[in-house]
Amino acid sequence: MLNFFRLLKHIIFSAWKNASPVQAALITAILLAIIIILIISVVQVIVPFTYIAI
């Protein structure tokens, strides 16, 4: 899990270093959207199982 965060940090910093500001902002926005969708998906999967377990 720590390696994933390190990879994500590396991708964001290298995008801001090697791309134009518009491209870097677009890449960062897409990554943030993917992370938000991932979090929402995980919550939608976990919440019903917690109600079943209770």
Protein Blocks (a to p, Z undefined) as FASTA:
>chain_A
ZZmmmmmmmmmmmmmmmmcfklmmmmmmmmmmmmmmmmmmmmmmmmmmmmmmZZ
